[in-house]
Amino acid sequence: MRAMRLPRFTDASLYWICIVVLVAALVDLTWLHRVEPVDLMLGDELMRLRAPSIKADPDIVIIDIDDRALAEMTEGVDDKDTGQRFSGVGRFPWPRAVYGELIAELEAQGAKAIVLDVELYEPDSQNKTSDDVLNEVVAGTTNTFFPIQTLETVKRGEGVRIAEHAKQLALRSTGTASVDATIPMELPFVLDPASGAWARTGLINFYNDLDGVGRRTGSTTRSTATCCRPFPHASLAHWAGRSPLRRPSGLRGRRAINRTGQ
């Protein structure tokens, strides 16, 4: 009985099939994004399957501003141990001295890294003393980290002249940086640059995908050869015992967080 022979592509046919598939993939990745919903769905499913097996690190503690904290900080609360009443500090946003006192307490407890997700841009013109309390505490630390954001560009050349603040932000040049380069971003003017706190800032920009769900965080921002580091790397590198100013290779653009191992 003669064996059945399957049809075989010629070398030229296989070559052109590969080119067509590659071009179609590039067109979809660049413009059409027809396959992206499938990729997002698979990433979400992998995260659902993986997440239950991941144990929270007991050395990482999240201090949340929840409804109870908002109510007690506004209305006050009785201390059950001492019987004294804490009168509260008013509605949120709270005076910056609150964060200073919190940082001081965490320092006393031996925290290796203290990472705030409260943005501190505009000085308190009504309560400068409160800002001074925060800066006094921060000046005595090297393990505190603060968030900043880039903004949407409205017109060309808009934003902060990064060369004027590069030293305080401890930014590095990846080439021949332009002194006129700008980045539309907020700067932490509440914090005293002399304390070194500006050098411990990082980007917290978060982006929605096509389905409206946020899965991506900006890893780096570049402006004419000047690089701003991502906030997670800046803080967690310190926590792991490495330099907070060293940017890992390969972290560029927007990084998906619905991937196992990230």
Backbone as JSON, one array per atom type, in Angstrom:
{
  "sequence": "MRAMRLPRFTDASLYWICIVVLVAALVDLTWLHRVEPVDLMLGDELMRLRAPSIKADPDIVIIDIDDRALAEMTEGVDDKDTGQRFSGVGRFPWPRAVYGELIAELEAQGAKAIVLDVELYEPDSQNKTSDDVLNEVVAGTTNTFFPIQTLETVKRGEGVRIAEHAKQLALRSTGTASVDATIPMELPFVLDPASGAWARTGLINFYNDLDGVGRRTGSTTRSTATCCRPFPHASLAHWAGRSPLRRPSGLRGRRAINRTGQ",
  "N": [[0.85, -1.19, 0.0], [0.63, 2.12, -0.98], [2.22, 4.82, 0.66], [0.63, 7.72, 1.92], [1.28, 10.93, 0.73], [1.89, 14.07, 2.04], [1.1, 17.42, 0.98], [3.74, 19.66, 0.19], [5.18, 22.77, 1.01], [6.9, 24.93, -1.13], [10.2, 26.34, -0.77], [10.13, 29.06, -1.41], [7.39, 29.68, -1.17], [6.91, 29.25, 1.59], [8.56, 31.2, 2.6], [7.3, 33.59, 1.77], [4.86, 33.33, 3.07], [5.64, 33.59, 5.74], [6.52, 36.24, 5.71], [4.12, 37.62, 5.15], [2.58, 36.97, 7.43], [4.17, 38.16, 9.41], [4.06, 40.89, 8.65], [1.3, 41.35, 8.94], [1.05, 40.99, 11.69], [2.62, 43.12, 12.66], [1.17, 45.31, 11.65], [-1.19, 45.01, 13.09], [-0.29, 45.27, 15.75], [0.62, 47.89, 15.68], [-1.43, 49.59, 14.62], [-4.15, 48.48, 14.27], [-4.91, 46.79, 16.49], [-6.53, 44.54, 16.92], [-6.11, 42.07, 18.04], [-5.47, 42.63, 20.61], [-7.53, 42.63, 22.71], [-7.77, 39.86, 23.18], [-5.23, 39.25, 24.12], [-5.22, 40.8, 26.49], [-7.28, 39.55, 27.89], [-6.24, 36.97, 28.25], [-4.02, 37.6, 29.81], [-5.3, 38.61, 32.12], [-6.61, 36.3, 32.97], [-4.49, 34.59, 33.52], [-3.45, 35.98, 35.68], [-5.56, 35.69, 37.53], [-5.46, 32.96, 37.99], [-2.92, 32.68, 39.04], [-2.72, 34.46, 41.21], [-4.04, 33.51, 43.7], [-2.13, 31.75, 44.74], [-0.03, 33.24, 45.5], [1.63, 34.48, 48.2], [1.26, 37.13, 50.5], [3.88, 39.36, 51.28], [5.16, 39.34, 54.47], [6.74, 41.38, 55.43], [6.0, 43.69, 54.24], [3.93, 46.35, 54.8], [0.81, 47.87, 54.5], [-0.46, 51.01, 55.01], [-3.49, 52.2, 55.11], [-5.64, 54.81, 53.94], [-8.65, 54.78, 54.91], [-12.3, 54.69, 55.17], [-12.82, 54.7, 57.91], [-10.49, 55.86, 58.97], [-10.66, 58.4, 57.82], [-12.98, 59.37, 59.06], [-12.3, 59.31, 61.83], [-10.05, 60.95, 61.91], [-11.22, 63.31, 61.26], [-13.37, 63.78, 63.07], [-12.34, 63.07, 65.5], [-11.2, 60.8, 68.14], [-11.46, 58.51, 70.89], [-8.81, 57.41, 72.94], [-8.4, 54.2, 73.87], [-6.53, 53.07, 75.56], [-5.27, 55.1, 77.08], [-7.34, 56.74, 77.77], [-7.55, 59.29, 76.92], [-8.68, 61.87, 74.65], [-8.43, 62.19, 71.22], [-8.51, 64.96, 69.27], [-8.7, 65.27, 66.54], [-7.91, 66.38, 63.16], [-9.27, 67.61, 61.2], [-10.97, 67.75, 57.98], [-10.05, 65.71, 55.14], [-7.92, 66.94, 52.5], [-5.29, 66.27, 54.85], [-3.29, 68.19, 57.23], [0.21, 68.52, 56.44], [1.87, 67.85, 58.52], [0.83, 65.6, 59.68], [1.68, 63.49, 58.06], [4.37, 63.76, 58.52], [4.56, 63.08, 61.25], [3.72, 60.44, 61.07], [5.75, 59.3, 59.48], [7.91, 59.64, 61.21], [7.18, 57.93, 63.3], [7.17, 55.45, 61.99], [9.85, 55.3, 61.3], [10.95, 55.07, 63.84], [10.12, 52.53, 64.42], [11.71, 51.03, 62.84], [11.41, 50.79, 60.04], [12.37, 49.76, 56.8], [12.0, 50.89, 54.29], [10.01, 53.65, 53.44], [7.23, 54.36, 51.76], [5.35, 56.74, 50.29], [2.12, 57.32, 48.91], [0.82, 59.63, 48.59], [0.5, 62.62, 46.97], [2.56, 65.5, 46.94], [2.51, 68.55, 46.12], [1.82, 71.42, 46.08], [2.82, 73.95, 48.3], [1.55, 74.57, 51.61], [-0.07, 77.38, 52.04], [-1.53, 78.41, 54.09], [-0.79, 77.13, 56.37], [2.09, 76.95, 57.03], [3.79, 76.02, 58.97], [3.08, 73.4, 59.38], [3.99, 72.16, 57.03], [6.69, 72.56, 57.51], [7.15, 70.85, 59.66], [6.89, 68.34, 58.44], [9.05, 68.47, 56.6], [11.22, 68.68, 58.34], [11.26, 66.18, 59.53], [11.59, 64.51, 57.27], [14.08, 65.34, 56.39], [15.83, 64.04, 58.03], [15.95, 61.47, 57.09], [16.75, 58.74, 54.86], [15.36, 56.9, 53.55], [12.84, 57.42, 52.63], [10.25, 57.8, 50.22], [8.68, 59.45, 47.47], [5.8, 60.25, 45.43], [5.46, 61.38, 42.01], [3.95, 62.84, 39.04], [3.68, 62.71, 35.47], [2.13, 64.88, 33.08], [-0.52, 65.3, 30.64], [0.51, 66.36, 27.45], [-0.15, 69.53, 26.2], [0.65, 71.54, 24.44], [3.52, 72.02, 22.33], [6.69, 72.18, 23.91], [5.7, 72.8, 26.36], [5.68, 72.68, 29.91], [7.94, 71.64, 32.57], [11.21, 72.89, 32.68], [13.52, 70.61, 32.51], [16.27, 70.56, 32.95], [16.77, 72.47, 34.85], [16.06, 71.33, 37.21], [17.23, 68.9, 37.34], [19.44, 68.12, 38.91], [18.48, 68.21, 41.57], [16.5, 66.27, 41.37], [18.01, 64.12, 40.85], [18.39, 63.11, 38.28], [19.57, 61.41, 35.39], [21.51, 61.84, 32.45], [21.04, 60.34, 29.28], [22.51, 60.71, 27.09], [23.36, 63.36, 24.9], [21.97, 65.77, 26.47], [19.42, 68.21, 26.05], [19.41, 71.55, 27.12], [17.11, 72.93, 27.04], [15.06, 71.14, 27.16], [11.83, 69.99, 28.01], [9.42, 68.66, 30.31], [6.09, 67.86, 30.78], [5.04, 67.98, 33.85], [4.39, 67.51, 37.4], [5.99, 68.94, 40.24], [7.43, 68.23, 43.45], [6.96, 70.58, 45.35], [6.37, 70.99, 47.99], [8.23, 69.63, 49.47], [11.52, 70.09, 50.75], [14.15, 70.65, 48.61], [16.79, 70.56, 49.45], [16.91, 68.62, 51.35], [17.23, 66.26, 50.09], [15.06, 64.83, 49.33], [13.8, 65.14, 46.87], [15.32, 63.63, 45.16], [14.46, 61.16, 45.7], [12.11, 60.59, 44.43], [9.58, 59.32, 42.18], [7.92, 58.22, 39.16], [4.38, 57.77, 38.97], [2.52, 57.29, 37.04], [-0.39, 55.92, 35.53], [-2.1, 53.82, 33.29], [-4.96, 53.33, 31.2], [-6.2, 50.48, 29.4], [-7.58, 49.47, 26.16], [-10.09, 48.5, 26.87], [-10.8, 50.02, 29.01], [-9.82, 49.31, 31.48], [-7.33, 49.62, 33.92], [-4.11, 48.54, 33.53], [-1.47, 49.07, 33.17], [1.6, 50.61, 33.97], [3.65, 53.5, 33.8], [6.96, 53.0, 32.96], [9.31, 54.43, 32.39], [10.1, 57.86, 31.62], [11.07, 59.79, 28.92], [12.86, 62.64, 27.85], [14.37, 64.31, 25.48], [16.89, 62.92, 25.84], [17.01, 62.81, 28.6], [16.25, 60.99, 31.49], [13.53, 59.92, 33.46], [12.99, 58.1, 36.39], [11.01, 55.15, 37.23], [8.54, 55.04, 39.83], [7.99, 52.61, 41.39], [10.4, 51.17, 41.03], [12.32, 52.9, 42.09], [11.75, 52.97, 44.85], [11.47, 50.24, 45.7], [13.89, 49.13, 45.0], [15.6, 50.24, 46.85], [14.52, 49.11, 49.14], [15.25, 46.5, 48.71], [17.9, 46.68, 49.06], [19.5, 47.85, 47.1], [20.84, 50.43, 44.94], [18.7, 53.22, 44.78], [18.71, 54.81, 42.57], [19.43, 53.53, 40.32], [18.49, 52.45, 37.2], [16.83, 49.61, 35.92], [17.84, 47.64, 33.09], [15.97, 47.46, 30.05], [13.51, 48.33, 30.95], [11.3, 50.15, 29.62], [8.91, 52.44, 28.23], [5.49, 51.41, 28.6], [4.53, 49.28, 31.14], [2.98, 46.18, 31.58], [0.94, 45.09, 34.29], [-0.6, 42.91, 34.73], [0.61, 40.42, 34.57], [2.08, 37.34, 35.34], [4.62, 37.11, 37.75], [5.45, 39.73, 37.64]],
  "CA": [[0.0, 0.0, 0.0], [1.47, 3.3, -1.11], [2.05, 5.8, 1.74], [0.04, 8.98, 1.51], [2.24, 12.03, 0.85], [1.29, 15.37, 2.31], [1.65, 18.48, 0.13], [4.83, 20.41, 0.82], [5.4, 24.11, 0.49], [8.25, 25.23, -1.62], [10.91, 27.3, 0.08], [9.65, 30.4, -1.72], [6.05, 29.84, -0.61], [7.05, 29.38, 3.04], [9.19, 32.5, 2.84], [6.3, 34.64, 1.62], [3.86, 33.16, 4.15], [6.23, 34.18, 6.96], [6.52, 37.7, 5.56], [2.74, 38.1, 5.27], [2.19, 36.86, 8.85], [4.91, 39.16, 10.16], [3.5, 42.21, 8.32], [-0.03, 41.43, 9.56], [1.25, 41.16, 13.13], [3.11, 44.48, 12.89], [0.06, 46.23, 11.4], [-2.14, 44.91, 14.2], [0.32, 45.83, 16.95], [0.83, 49.33, 15.53], [-2.63, 50.38, 14.3], [-5.48, 47.86, 14.39], [-5.11, 46.3, 17.86], [-7.65, 43.59, 16.94], [-5.76, 40.92, 18.88], [-5.18, 43.08, 21.97], [-8.48, 42.13, 23.71], [-7.45, 38.48, 23.51], [-4.03, 39.31, 24.95], [-5.62, 41.3, 27.8], [-8.08, 38.51, 28.54], [-5.33, 35.9, 28.68], [-3.23, 38.12, 30.93], [-6.16, 38.65, 33.31], [-6.88, 34.94, 33.41], [-3.26, 34.11, 34.15], [-3.35, 36.62, 36.99], [-6.55, 35.06, 38.43], [-4.98, 31.62, 38.34], [-1.68, 32.79, 39.79], [-2.82, 35.29, 42.42], [-4.33, 32.81, 44.96], [-0.97, 31.02, 45.24], [1.01, 34.2, 45.9], [1.46, 34.91, 49.58], [1.7, 38.49, 50.78], [5.13, 39.46, 52.02], [4.85, 39.87, 55.82], [7.57, 42.54, 55.72], [5.4, 44.86, 53.59], [2.71, 46.76, 55.51], [0.1, 48.97, 53.85], [-1.24, 51.87, 55.91], [-4.51, 52.69, 54.19], [-6.55, 55.89, 54.34], [-9.98, 54.24, 54.64], [-13.41, 55.49, 55.69], [-12.66, 54.84, 59.36], [-9.43, 56.84, 59.22], [-11.17, 59.71, 57.46], [-13.94, 59.79, 60.08], [-11.65, 59.55, 63.11], [-9.17, 62.11, 61.79], [-12.06, 64.49, 61.16], [-14.21, 63.98, 64.26], [-11.62, 62.72, 66.72], [-11.44, 59.46, 68.66], [-10.97, 58.28, 72.25], [-7.76, 56.41, 73.07], [-8.87, 53.24, 74.88], [-5.46, 52.74, 76.51], [-4.96, 56.21, 77.98], [-8.55, 57.45, 78.13], [-7.52, 60.63, 76.36], [-9.4, 62.03, 73.39], [-7.74, 62.83, 70.12], [-9.52, 65.89, 68.76], [-8.79, 65.25, 65.09], [-7.2, 67.45, 62.45], [-10.13, 68.18, 60.17], [-11.27, 66.96, 56.8], [-8.98, 65.44, 54.19], [-6.53, 66.54, 52.81], [-4.81, 66.61, 56.18], [-2.03, 68.96, 57.31], [1.36, 67.66, 56.12], [2.49, 67.4, 59.76], [0.33, 64.24, 59.93], [2.58, 62.56, 57.38], [5.64, 63.84, 59.21], [4.46, 62.29, 62.48], [3.63, 59.04, 60.67], [7.09, 58.88, 59.06], [8.75, 59.57, 62.42], [6.81, 56.72, 64.04], [7.64, 54.29, 61.23], [11.3, 55.28, 61.45], [11.24, 54.56, 65.18], [9.84, 51.09, 64.41], [12.72, 50.36, 62.05], [11.0, 50.54, 58.65], [13.5, 49.82, 55.88], [11.62, 51.86, 53.26], [8.7, 54.25, 53.68], [6.8, 54.79, 50.43], [4.08, 57.45, 50.33], [1.42, 57.48, 47.63], [0.14, 60.92, 48.66], [1.29, 63.57, 46.2], [2.82, 66.73, 47.69], [2.96, 69.5, 45.11], [1.69, 72.84, 46.43], [3.01, 74.28, 49.72], [0.37, 75.02, 52.35], [0.1, 78.8, 52.31], [-2.26, 78.74, 55.31], [-0.22, 76.42, 57.52], [3.48, 76.66, 56.67], [4.42, 75.28, 60.07], [2.81, 71.98, 59.16], [4.96, 71.71, 56.02], [8.01, 72.55, 58.15], [7.24, 69.63, 60.47], [7.16, 67.24, 57.51], [10.4, 68.6, 56.06], [12.18, 68.4, 59.41], [11.34, 64.72, 59.69], [12.13, 63.92, 56.04], [15.51, 65.69, 56.28], [16.6, 63.08, 58.81], [15.77, 60.13, 56.55], [17.26, 58.41, 53.52], [14.57, 55.76, 53.08], [11.49, 57.87, 52.32], [10.06, 57.95, 48.78], [7.5, 60.26, 47.21], [5.34, 60.1, 44.05], [5.19, 62.51, 41.12], [3.29, 62.41, 37.82], [3.74, 63.51, 34.26], [0.81, 65.32, 32.65], [-0.73, 65.27, 29.2], [1.08, 67.51, 26.74], [-1.15, 70.34, 25.5], [1.34, 72.17, 23.31], [4.95, 71.75, 22.27], [7.51, 73.01, 24.76], [5.03, 73.06, 27.62], [6.13, 71.88, 31.03], [9.06, 72.03, 33.41], [12.55, 72.76, 32.08], [14.06, 69.57, 33.37], [17.67, 70.83, 33.28], [16.8, 73.33, 36.03], [15.77, 70.54, 38.41], [17.81, 67.57, 37.18], [20.33, 67.81, 40.02], [17.67, 67.9, 42.76], [15.77, 65.03, 41.11], [19.01, 63.08, 40.62], [18.17, 62.52, 36.97], [20.79, 61.23, 34.64], [21.41, 62.01, 31.0], [21.35, 59.14, 28.51], [23.16, 61.18, 25.86], [23.55, 64.81, 24.91], [20.69, 66.33, 26.88], [19.18, 69.61, 25.71], [19.12, 72.38, 28.29], [15.76, 73.46, 26.86], [14.1, 70.04, 27.19], [10.76, 70.15, 28.99], [8.53, 67.55, 30.59], [4.88, 68.31, 31.48], [4.98, 67.2, 35.08], [4.29, 68.2, 38.68], [7.17, 68.79, 41.08], [7.03, 68.21, 44.87], [7.45, 71.81, 45.96], [6.18, 70.93, 49.44], [9.45, 69.08, 50.06], [12.72, 70.9, 50.62], [15.13, 69.94, 47.79], [18.05, 70.41, 50.18], [16.84, 67.42, 52.19], [17.48, 65.08, 49.27], [13.81, 64.12, 49.09], [13.46, 65.16, 45.44], [16.06, 62.55, 44.52], [13.78, 59.91, 46.03], [10.78, 60.6, 43.83], [9.44, 58.47, 41.0], [6.66, 58.39, 38.43], [3.3, 56.84, 39.31], [1.51, 57.34, 35.98], [-1.12, 54.66, 35.34], [-2.78, 53.97, 32.02], [-6.05, 52.4, 30.87], [-6.16, 49.79, 28.11], [-8.71, 49.76, 25.29], [-11.34, 48.15, 27.53], [-11.02, 50.92, 30.12], [-9.24, 48.76, 32.71], [-5.93, 50.0, 34.08], [-3.18, 47.43, 33.75], [-0.11, 49.45, 32.8], [2.22, 51.73, 34.66], [4.77, 54.01, 33.03], [8.24, 52.58, 33.54], [10.23, 55.56, 32.3], [9.73, 58.96, 30.74], [12.27, 60.36, 28.32], [12.72, 63.94, 27.19], [15.64, 64.75, 24.91], [18.02, 62.21, 26.45], [16.95, 62.83, 30.06], [15.39, 59.87, 31.87], [12.91, 59.92, 34.79], [12.84, 56.7, 36.8], [9.69, 54.75, 37.72], [8.41, 55.07, 41.28], [8.18, 51.31, 42.04], [11.81, 50.78, 41.06], [13.07, 53.79, 42.97], [11.53, 52.63, 46.25], [11.69, 48.83, 46.0], [15.31, 48.83, 44.9], [16.16, 50.59, 48.16], [14.04, 48.09, 50.09], [16.0, 45.27, 48.45], [19.29, 46.92, 49.37], [20.25, 48.33, 45.95], [20.77, 51.88, 44.75], [17.4, 53.63, 44.26], [18.86, 55.65, 41.39], [19.83, 52.69, 39.2], [17.34, 51.99, 36.43], [17.13, 48.34, 35.3], [17.78, 47.63, 31.63], [14.78, 46.85, 29.47], [12.28, 48.92, 31.44], [10.97, 51.34, 28.85], [7.52, 52.46, 27.78], [4.48, 51.09, 29.59], [4.7, 47.9, 31.55], [1.74, 45.56, 32.04], [1.06, 44.5, 35.62], [-1.42, 41.7, 34.81], [1.45, 39.32, 34.1], [2.66, 36.65, 36.47], [6.04, 37.36, 37.93], [5.76, 41.16, 37.6]],
  "C": [[0.89, 1.25, 0.0], [1.17, 4.3, 0.02], [1.52, 7.12, 1.17], [1.04, 10.13, 1.75], [1.49, 13.35, 1.04], [1.9, 16.42, 1.39], [2.7, 19.28, 0.89], [4.97, 21.79, 0.16], [6.81, 24.22, -0.08], [8.89, 26.24, -0.69], [10.42, 28.72, -0.15], [8.28, 30.67, -1.11], [6.11, 30.05, 0.9], [7.63, 30.74, 3.41], [8.16, 33.62, 2.78], [5.2, 34.54, 2.67], [4.38, 33.8, 5.44], [6.22, 35.7, 6.89], [5.12, 38.27, 5.76], [2.28, 38.07, 6.73], [2.88, 37.93, 9.68], [4.36, 40.56, 9.91], [2.15, 42.39, 8.98], [0.09, 41.66, 11.06], [1.71, 42.58, 13.45], [2.0, 45.51, 12.69], [-0.92, 46.2, 12.56], [-1.57, 45.54, 15.47], [0.42, 47.35, 16.88], [-0.46, 50.12, 15.39], [-3.95, 49.7, 14.68], [-5.83, 47.42, 15.79], [-6.3, 45.33, 17.95], [-7.38, 42.41, 17.88], [-5.57, 41.33, 20.35], [-6.21, 42.62, 23.0], [-8.21, 40.7, 24.13], [-6.23, 38.43, 24.43], [-4.37, 39.77, 26.36], [-6.4, 40.25, 28.58], [-7.2, 37.38, 29.06], [-4.48, 36.35, 29.86], [-4.03, 38.17, 32.22], [-6.41, 37.26, 33.87], [-5.66, 34.32, 34.08], [-3.09, 34.71, 35.55], [-4.33, 35.99, 37.99], [-6.08, 33.69, 38.89], [-3.77, 31.69, 39.26], [-1.85, 33.46, 41.14], [-3.11, 34.5, 43.7], [-3.12, 32.1, 45.56], [0.14, 31.94, 45.7], [0.72, 34.7, 47.31], [2.0, 36.33, 49.76], [2.98, 38.47, 51.61], [4.85, 40.07, 53.4], [5.68, 41.1, 56.18], [7.03, 43.81, 55.07], [4.06, 45.16, 54.26], [2.1, 47.95, 54.79], [-0.72, 49.73, 54.89], [-2.24, 52.61, 55.04], [-5.29, 53.86, 54.78], [-7.95, 55.42, 53.97], [-11.05, 55.13, 55.27], [-13.28, 55.72, 57.19], [-11.61, 55.9, 59.7], [-9.92, 58.25, 58.92], [-12.11, 60.25, 58.53], [-13.24, 60.15, 61.38], [-10.71, 60.75, 63.06], [-9.97, 63.4, 61.7], [-12.76, 64.81, 62.47], [-13.47, 63.75, 65.56], [-11.99, 61.34, 67.2], [-10.86, 59.35, 70.06], [-9.92, 57.17, 72.24], [-8.16, 55.47, 74.2], [-7.8, 52.93, 75.92], [-5.24, 53.86, 77.52], [-6.21, 56.95, 78.46], [-8.6, 58.87, 77.6], [-8.25, 60.67, 75.02], [-8.54, 62.79, 72.39], [-8.77, 63.68, 69.38], [-9.65, 65.88, 67.24], [-8.1, 66.45, 64.46], [-8.05, 68.07, 61.35], [-10.28, 67.27, 58.97], [-10.01, 66.76, 55.93], [-9.04, 66.46, 53.04], [-6.04, 67.08, 54.15], [-3.57, 67.5, 56.12], [-0.83, 68.03, 57.1], [2.08, 67.18, 57.38], [2.03, 65.99, 60.12], [1.26, 63.22, 59.3], [3.96, 62.58, 58.02], [5.64, 62.99, 60.48], [4.41, 60.8, 62.16], [5.02, 58.51, 60.28], [8.0, 58.71, 60.27], [8.45, 58.29, 63.2], [7.3, 55.47, 63.32], [9.16, 54.17, 61.29], [11.68, 54.69, 62.81], [11.01, 53.05, 65.26], [10.78, 50.32, 63.49], [12.33, 50.04, 60.62], [12.2, 50.7, 57.72], [13.25, 50.81, 54.75], [10.22, 52.34, 53.56], [8.26, 54.9, 52.37], [5.43, 55.44, 50.53], [3.44, 57.45, 48.94], [0.55, 58.73, 47.64], [1.03, 61.95, 47.98], [1.37, 64.93, 46.91], [3.39, 67.78, 46.75], [2.96, 70.95, 45.61], [1.92, 73.06, 47.92], [1.72, 74.81, 50.33], [0.57, 76.48, 52.75], [-0.58, 79.22, 53.61], [-1.64, 78.12, 56.56], [1.21, 75.98, 57.19], [4.18, 75.84, 57.74], [4.24, 73.78, 59.88], [3.77, 71.41, 58.11], [6.36, 71.63, 56.61], [8.21, 71.3, 58.99], [7.57, 68.44, 59.58], [8.6, 67.3, 57.01], [11.47, 68.31, 57.1], [12.36, 66.9, 59.59], [12.01, 64.09, 58.48], [13.63, 64.18, 55.91], [16.38, 64.7, 57.04], [16.49, 61.65, 58.31], [16.47, 59.98, 55.21], [16.43, 57.3, 52.88], [13.1, 56.14, 52.83], [11.39, 58.16, 50.82], [8.71, 58.59, 48.5], [7.11, 60.19, 45.73], [5.23, 61.43, 43.31], [4.55, 61.96, 39.85], [3.68, 63.31, 36.65], [2.31, 63.8, 33.82], [0.7, 65.17, 31.13], [-0.16, 66.53, 28.55], [-0.01, 68.23, 25.96], [-0.54, 71.0, 24.28], [2.83, 71.94, 23.44], [5.73, 72.72, 23.18], [6.89, 73.31, 26.11], [5.61, 72.17, 28.71], [7.32, 72.46, 31.76], [10.36, 71.87, 32.64], [13.35, 71.83, 32.98], [15.5, 69.82, 33.78], [17.78, 71.66, 34.56], [16.62, 72.54, 37.32], [16.42, 69.17, 38.37], [18.68, 67.17, 38.37], [19.53, 67.43, 41.26], [16.93, 66.57, 42.61], [16.71, 63.85, 40.88], [18.76, 62.35, 39.32], [19.49, 62.4, 36.24], [20.52, 61.42, 33.16], [21.8, 60.71, 30.31], [22.05, 59.51, 27.2], [23.46, 62.65, 25.98], [22.22, 65.48, 25.2], [20.59, 67.8, 26.49], [18.82, 70.4, 26.97], [17.72, 72.96, 28.21], [14.69, 72.38, 26.9], [13.08, 70.25, 28.3], [9.98, 68.86, 29.14], [7.3, 68.11, 31.29], [4.65, 67.47, 32.72], [4.81, 68.11, 36.29], [5.57, 67.95, 39.46], [6.76, 68.94, 42.55], [7.53, 69.42, 45.64], [7.19, 71.87, 47.46], [7.48, 70.51, 50.12], [10.64, 69.99, 49.79], [13.75, 70.13, 49.79], [16.45, 69.69, 48.51], [18.07, 69.16, 51.05], [17.17, 66.15, 51.41], [16.22, 64.32, 48.9], [13.43, 64.08, 47.61], [14.15, 64.02, 44.69], [15.41, 61.2, 44.78], [12.33, 59.95, 45.57], [10.77, 59.68, 42.62], [8.06, 58.61, 40.41], [5.63, 57.34, 38.84], [2.2, 56.86, 38.25], [0.94, 55.95, 35.72], [-2.02, 54.84, 34.14], [-3.85, 52.91, 31.81], [-5.79, 51.74, 29.52], [-7.43, 50.1, 27.33], [-10.05, 49.45, 25.94], [-11.62, 49.0, 28.76], [-10.46, 50.46, 31.45], [-7.76, 49.14, 32.77], [-5.06, 48.82, 34.39], [-1.73, 47.84, 33.56], [0.36, 50.68, 33.58], [3.41, 52.19, 33.84], [6.07, 53.64, 33.7], [9.27, 53.69, 33.48], [9.63, 56.64, 31.44], [11.0, 59.59, 30.23], [11.95, 61.71, 27.69], [14.1, 64.41, 26.77], [16.82, 64.23, 25.72], [18.06, 62.32, 27.97], [15.9, 61.82, 30.51], [14.86, 60.04, 33.29], [12.62, 58.47, 35.17], [11.42, 56.41, 37.28], [9.66, 54.71, 39.24], [8.61, 53.69, 41.91], [9.65, 50.9, 42.11], [12.6, 51.62, 42.05], [12.95, 53.37, 44.43], [11.88, 51.18, 46.57], [13.15, 48.43, 45.87], [16.01, 49.14, 46.22], [15.78, 49.53, 49.18], [14.82, 46.81, 49.94], [17.5, 45.45, 48.69], [20.13, 47.37, 48.2], [20.07, 49.83, 45.82], [19.42, 52.27, 44.18], [17.5, 54.43, 42.97], [19.26, 54.83, 40.17], [18.61, 52.15, 38.49], [17.67, 50.67, 35.75], [17.02, 48.42, 33.8], [16.49, 46.98, 31.17], [13.48, 47.46, 29.94], [12.01, 50.22, 30.71], [9.52, 51.27, 28.45], [6.58, 52.16, 28.92], [4.5, 49.6, 29.89], [3.39, 47.35, 32.1], [1.95, 44.94, 33.41], [0.17, 43.27, 35.78], [-0.66, 40.52, 34.21], [2.06, 38.66, 35.32], [4.13, 36.94, 36.53], [6.41, 38.82, 37.87], [5.14, 41.86, 38.78]]
}
